[in-house]
Amino acid sequence: MAMNKNTVLAWATILMIIMGVVLILMGAYRYDDVAGWGFATVGIGFFAIAWVFNALKG
């Protein structure tokens, strides 16, 4: 399986989205104090980075 730039960025985008969702869900359901806000904020940051990775494809 040959992995070019677009394939690598696609995998990175998928992994970043999965990790972002996991972090947001951990912030929403696992931690009820201020730590939950931190997890959710980092999850949103993962979405922003995934958006940049998606924009670099092409």
Secondary structure, DSSP 8 states (H G I E B T S, - for coil): ----HHHHHHHHHHHHHHHHHHHHHIIIII--SHHHHHHHHHHHHHHHHHHHHHHH--
